[in-house]
Amino acid sequence: MSEQIHYTLQARDAEYELIPIAIDQKLAVLVWSPLAGGLLSGKYRRTKQVEGTRQMAGWNEPPVRDENALWAVVDELVAIGEAHKVSAAQIALAWLLGRPAVTSLIIGGRTEAQFRDNLACVNVKLSADERARLDEVSLPPLIYPYWHQSWTAKDRFGPADLALHAPFLK
């Protein structure tokens, strides 16, 4: 069994409940729109918009709640991609494939080159430091009851709890 969810470096809301329940119930996670509608591909930048695309035509899915945070994530993806000599998209997809419970990604593209680039993410091996940089720049805030749990129950966390809480326990 699996759950099919939206989960990206831009939108990590699934870590509040969907990823922990998948871990707890031993469900596979199939991620749709892993590049956030292309926002994490690297072609969109803080200072560069691409004409003739869905984003420029007013497409607002997924919603971007914090544009500065989005561009910080993209900047980090591009920097890590340059170090690996691969696209930001490959870095974003490789990060997702290394997340707990994630077993597969539903990728999309307009061209064969985009599909080939996306598929090449399986050859990218991110270091622990690179994963930590991506985790830090995209970390969702601990909302209630999770901030309370991190203060009062961290000695009782299991694997499902750690899917959300691990970065906050450092």
N, C-alpha and C positions, 0 to 999 in steps of 0.2 A: 504494500500500500504506500501511497505517497500523497503529499500535498503539493499543489502547484501554486506558487506564490510569487509576488513581486519582491525582490530583494537585491539591493545594489549597494555600492559604496555611497551613493547619493541618498538612498532611502533604506536605512537599517531598522525600520520600525518592526520588522518581522522578528527581531531579536528579543522583543518584549515577551511575546507569547508563542508565536508560530514555530520558531526554531527550537525553543525549549520543549514544546510539546512533541515535536518531531523526534527529538533526541529521547525523551522519556518513553514515547510509545513506539520507538524504533521504526519511524516512518522515513521514507526517502523524501528529499526536497527537490522538486523540479522548479527551476527559476525561470520566469518569463521576463522579458525585457531587461536582461542583465546589464545592458549598457544605458539604461534609463532613457530609452528612446533616442539613443545616439549621443546624449549629453556627455557620456564618459568615454567617447571614442577618441577624444583629443582634437577633433576637427573644430569643435566649438571652444573658444577661449574667452577669457575675460575681455580681451580687446579685439576679438575677431569673431564675427558672426558669418554664417555661410548662407548666402542667398539661395533661394529655390529649395529650401528644406522645410520639413514639417515644423521645426522649432521656429523658424522665421515667419511661417505662415500663421502663427498663433496657436499651434498645437501646445496644449498645456498638460499633457500626460507623459510622464508622471509630474505631479505638482512639485515645484521648487519652492520650498518654504523659506530657505535662506540662501540667496544667490551668492553671497560672499563665501559661505561654506562650500557650495558647489564648486566655485572656482578654485578654492584651496585644494579640494580633492583632485580636480583636473590637473592643477599645477603639479601635485605630487605624482599622479599617474604618468604625466609627461616626463618628469624628471627620472623616475624609475625606468620608464620605457626607454629613454635615451641611454641610460646606463646599460640596459640589456640589448640595445639596438633593435627594439621592437616597438610596436605601436602602444599607445596608452590603452587602447581597447584590449590588447592581449594581456596587459597587466591587470586591468579590472576583472577580466574573465578568469585569469589565473588565481586572483585573490578569492573570488567566489568559489572556484572549484576546491579550494583548500579550507573552506568553512565547514564547521560541524554540520552533518546531516545532508549537505548539498551533494547530490549525486549526478545531476545533469542540468544543462542550461539550454533554453530555447533561444537560439540566436537568429538574427535576421539581418538582411542586407539587401541593398539594391543592385549590387554588382557581384560578379564572381570574385573579384579581388577582395571585396569586403568579407565574403564568406571564407575565402582562403586565409585571410588575415585572422579572422576570429577563430577558426579551427586550429591555427598554429599556437593558440594559447596553451594547449596541452604540453608544449615543449618548454614553457617558461617555468623556471624553478625560482620562486621568490625566497629570499633569505629571511631569517627570523627578524632581522632589523628592518627589512623592507615591509614585511607584514605589519610590524609594530608601527612603522611610519604611517601606513595606510589606515590601520586601526585608529591611531590617534587623531588623524585629520578628519576622520569620518564618524567618530564616536557619537552615538546618540546620547542625549542627556538621560540620567536616571530619573524617571518620573515615579510618583508614588504608585504602588507600594514598594517599588524596587529600591529606592534610596533607603527606605526604612529597613528593608531586608539586609542591605549591605552593611548597615550599622549594627543590627541586632542578631542576625542569623548566619553570618558568613562562615562560622565554624561548622555549620550543618549543610553547606551547599553540596549538591550532587552535580553530576555532569550537565544535567539540563539547566540548573541554576547558573553554572559557570559560563554557559553560552552567552549570557548577557553580562554577568558580573565580573568575569575574569579580568578585563582591562581596568576595572575600578579597584581591584584588590591589591594593586602594586604599591 
